[in-house]
Amino acid sequence: MSWALFHRAARARPFWLATASGVALAACPVLAQSNDESPQSAEVTGQPDLQTPDVVPTTTDAPAVETEDQIGFAADNLNYDSDSEVVIAEGNVQMNREAIEMRSDKVTWNRKTGQVFAEGNVVIKNPEGDTAYGDKIELTDTLRDGVVENMLVVLDNGSRLAAIRGTRFDNGNIELENAAYTPCPVEDDEGCPKNPSWQIRAVKVMYDRAKNKVRYKGARVEIFGLPLIPLPGLSHSINNEASSGILVPEIRLDRSNGFEIAVPYYLRLAPDRDVTITPHIYTSAAPMIEGEFRALTDIGSFRINGYATYGSLVPLTGDDPDSEKRFRGYLESAGKFQFDPRWSLTYSGRIATDRTFMRRYDISRDDRLRSTFELERIGGNSYLSIAGWATQTLRRNDEQGQQPIALPIIDYRQRLDDPIFGGQFELQLNTLAIGRTAGQDTQRAFAGAQWNLRGLTGLGQEVTLTALVRGDVYHSDENLLTAIPGYRGKSGWQARGIAAVAADMRWPFVGEFAGGTQTLTPRVQIVATPPIKNLDIPNEDSRAFDLEDSNLFAINRFNGHDRFEDGARITYGVEWNYSRPGFNISSVVGQSYRLSDKPSLFPDGTGLTDRTSDIVGRTTVAYRDFLRLTHRYRLDKDNLAIRRNEFDATIGSRSTYAVLGYSRLNRDILLLGEELQDREEARVGGRVAVAQNWSVFGSAIVDLTQRTDDPLSSADGFEPIRHRLGVAYDDECLSIALTWRRDYADTGDARRGNSFSFRIAFRNLGF
């Protein structure tokens, strides 16, 4: 009997027990005794047994056969009745034909009928290396066709298939009666038998050789030995390839939608494309359908995912759940294509029908949906990008007409092969067009060149010299529709020139300290720029700014291109690093001073309003993989008051850990039109392993802002935003999680309240 059909693509190998198996069983006598006496054993109840039988292979090989019609035999005792032409072999029987090997305690072979009966510790192995175990097997003398009782097949990936009875038909199909399947280990770390985390039991299992697929009748999933989930119509391929069928359901309960059940159906269209359709059924909302299409092409891949329903929409300022019934949905798509080694295209798109749909159905908590595309060419010394993006706002008070659409954004850079005056020379061309349906439109183009020279002095100082020039041309209209005057610029055509030179010196000192190595690096930078007509130019990409360690030494500390810091300044700071095996501390602190008394472009509260900037710094402490602590801060230059204070810490191992975060902004300014309000927030999350494979996890976000920090806020100094708490089970074969989450704020029909979700994932299950 050939078992290759069960795992032709996933080859099985023999699962031999060591000759010292008796010693291994003696190490766990209680479990062994329980297995012998349990009413759940296969011998008593007729249930398939997934444990490997205690079969010790012999070392004697059967004699090789000369032709395909001959059968090789080896046994302790061999009797032949010439009248009946019956061969009886007993004791370590080995039999082979056409590279198919069989071992058993006893074999009876009727040469007239061609029937072969094998009894006791039967093991059959075919040329592909597949191995099957059984108590009693009836075969033809080809050793390929027949019936097996108490069968066990061990796959090469560790999966097991057992059945009380199995039959192989002439066309290669197989039918199993009272069968069980599991990919989970059936032994613990000490080699003692254990029940698998989950298994599929079925009244009947049919294998279709032509389709290379297994179908189940009367199937159910048993988790920890309990029959919990019926699986009508279950089928899957046996070569680890995806196949069509129902996926594991998802279950949730929340205040907005009530009880939810989602049953995904996976449809494999071809080896390189598939579709997943998921109906979502709710007790307190209209049904919703979800669909996802994925495809892999010769040059890349893409996916399209969408949700659709027809139900009530609660306005952001209303309370009537039936105030409006309409089509609601969300669509997203993403992909990447590589046309050749240099040219590629990447895109992503997201759009929703209304501002609260994604929160209502817990798809995402993003407050903006951004759609982008980018065509890139990357050469040895050149780079070209043609891109565009658009944004859909989901914020309560934002006008969609004010959201920009950037198309196109073209950026080209060319680095010259030959150095100029010993330094690297790079050219840049850039153009941008921004349009709004109810706001300011802006177009920009500029050309620039930058020269960089890096070298080391005889005393070990690292010196970097930079020079850049740039010419800009802008055109804008509808400028008065921009709410903040400083962002408008002058309407019509505007032009400006930019030039800057900079010298940056770092001087590292290295030495031993406290059993480790420390590096102390003073750093000084000087930047000089002529006066620039910044306020005549619209500001589209240089709005959000806060002084921190990452931009302290930047030549232009504005992000983007529309604003460029002019005047002369000196920036100074020091970096310190200490390291020893498994432990590291790194720190940086610095400040800048403007040499001119020209009013700063930076708004109040950013740390750069006066000639002397605030002091900014960062410290990171890391101990192996157990601890990582990062502290960022900004100190007031006059009284050292803390204007920005951020802590982020990760403590623990992979199984038990805590993630802590705290941020406090105390800008000491009046409320402006820009988003510079004071805030204070705490974040905490973690997981605790409470037993083997079990853990408790949770997270919370708390708004600590007081009215003295933000007069427009209704916070009272301790206002939870969201928290979740759950329990999970995880092993190499099964994941289960039950989560409770509570939201403390309403946003339209995304209501505050409790929600519960149950997730279960069967690993290594190919349906």
Secondary structure, DSSP 8 states (H G I E B T S, - for coil): ---GGGSSSS--------TTHHHHHHTSHHHHHHHHH-TTSHHHH-----S-------S------SSTT--EEE-SEEEEETTTTEEEEEEEEEEEETTEEEEEEEEEEETTT-EEEEEEEEEEE-TT--EEEEEEEEEETTSSSEEEEEEEEE-TTS-EEEEEEEEE-TTS-EEEEEEEEE-S-SB-TTS-B---SEEEEEEEEEEETTTTEEEEES-EEEETTEEEEE-TT-EEESSS----EE---EEEEETTTEEEEE--EEEEEETTEEEEEEEEEESSS--EEEEEEEEE-SSEEEEEEEEEEEEE---TT---TTS-EEEEEEEEEEEEEE-SSSEEEEEEEEEESSSSHHHHTTS---SEEEEEEEEEEE-SSEEEEEEEEEEEE--SS--GGGS-EEEEEEEEEEE-SS-BTTBEEEEEEEEEEEE-TTS-EEEEEEEEEEEEEEEE-TT--EEEEEEEEEEEEEEEE-GGGSSSGGGT--SEEEEEEEEEEEEEEE--EEEEETTEEEEEEEEEEEEEE-----TTS--SS-------TTTTT-SS-SSSSS----EEEEEEEEEEEEEETTEEEEEEEEEEEESS-S--SS-TTSS-SSSB--EEEEEEEEETTTEEEEEEEEE-TTT--EEEEEEEEEEE-SSSEEEEEEEEE---S---SSS---EEEEEEEEEEEEETTEEEEEEEEEE---TTT-TT----S-EEEEEEEEEEEE-SSEEEEEEEEEE---BTTB--EEEEEEEEEETT---
